[in-house]
Amino acid sequence: MPPVTPDAPGEGTPRGTAAGKAGRWGSLARQALAGERESRGAPGSRATMCELYSKQDTLALRRKHIGPSCKVFFAADPIKIVRAQGQYMFDERGEQYLDCINNVAHVGHCHPEVVTAALKQMELLNTNSRFLHDNIVEYARRLSATLPETLSVCYFTNSGSEANDLALRLARQFRGHQDVITLDHAYHGHLSSLIEISPYKFRKGKDVKKEFVHVAPTPDTYRGKYREDHADPAGAYADEVKKIIEEAHNSGRKIAAFIAESMQSCGGQIIPPAGYFQKVAEYVHRAGGVFIADEVQVGFGRVGKHFWSFQMHGEDFVPDIVTMGKPMGNGHPMACVVTTKEIAEAFSSSGMEYFNTYGGNPVSSAIGLAVLNVIESEDLQGNATRVGDYLTELLNKQKAKHTLIGDIRGIGLFIGIDLVKDQQKRTPATDEAQHVIYKMKEKQVLLSADGPHRNVLKIKPPMCFTEEDAKFMVDQLDEILTVVEEAIGARSESVTSENTPCRTKNCFFT
Ligand SMILES: Cc1ncc(COP(=O)(O)O)c(C=O)c1O
């Protein structure tokens, strides 16, 4: 990847004192960047700009000053990361890790085009969206072009949580209803309003489910209520939502919204069966509610063929509200809610202004535009399809070899490996999954385990992930699983045929 090469000082800025100042501050920023680049040549030296403290001191300061509920990856042996580029992260000793989980660094960590866009706009202006500025409208125009025509009105926020909170407000204002249907194991953000609709969270804590929240079963055809052997899992899961609506109506309640990730991430990399969302949308609309698609994790081309994951369900499915975040700013805090003109007008009819100090500021918008440009210019959707297919193929070969692998599911660069103790019973292999991710870390591959049983290895790397990376990751996994299975005596000569079709391909989307 080429290094960052910012333009000449003050280029493109208006002349005059302010511009002169912008140029001076800009050159300071450039010096800082140049220093950083030089320091990268000497990994391991704390004298570089990468590290202020020894790892031990960093840990001690973190324990003292950072809230204990803010967890680190690999808590038993945390990693200190000081820089990153593309799909690689580097620790304080200069050791390189292959990043298989960071869907925020969507176009690659520290992508030079994104860094340059931020730097150039920061030299020029950053302010709130109450002033007219071209970046916000250009970004909104470009973003809308990726969505179905009806989704054309944007509200910018700083995080996925803010976006989902606002989506709930839009939905509730639109029809005057209050209740929300959410999926089991869902996570939609850390604000109080979202913990309330996130079983992933409220089931773990002491919170109880609020009466306006209704939890529908996750449409998980591997471990859920209706599985791949069911004649119509999409219909059966959608009927559960219909039943919830009827029960709510019988007790005098009214549905404002159904919210779901287009593919459930924290819930265990779950891909809803084809046709499920259409049926749910029909029932929810009939009840006077709206459909909110949470694309915070899975949007911006991760599934390859489509820019948005909900688009896998076909052109006849269009959500009323889409929320997005993480990959949008490639690490810069930037998120958005997109909705229809009708819902936006209902929201403004309350007379209350929506103002967000940082949402859609010129720097965030410039960064967002750079991310869109890179997705296009580097054909990252094509890459997600190619590398994702290759990786899925390699993983299915592993499934044929290892009893610990119960299921491989995924699309593009969003893949889950469901580890089981028993292939028939599908008993989650939670401890084994934890062991595997620590062993992968020793082999300098970063993976995480999630899902309700924390047994699903999640793969959602930066979109510049290559076939070589995929092969390397799978080779390491193969070695580790072989050792683990030998230790527990689980290795079987023939688990399933290598020709066993991938469930994902057969039952769901192609
Ligand atoms: C599906 C989903 N929605 C919303 C959020 C909240 O986003 P943020 O952490 O940016 O507030 C997350 C965060 O992990 C998420 O996974």
The ligand as an ORCA input file, in Angstrom:
! r2SCAN-3c Opt
* xyz 0 1
  C     -25.733     -4.734     14.882
  C     -25.240     -3.574     15.684
  N     -26.014     -2.483     15.789
  C     -25.606     -1.415     16.494
  C     -24.395     -1.399     17.143
  C     -23.978     -0.205     17.940
  O     -22.985      0.494     17.271
  P     -21.972      1.437     18.060
  O     -21.085      0.563     18.873
  O     -21.280      2.188     16.952
  O     -22.788      2.340     18.903
  C     -23.552     -2.507     17.045
  C     -22.239     -2.515     17.706
  O     -21.568     -3.491     17.853
  C     -23.995     -3.632     16.311
  O     -23.249     -4.721     16.203
*
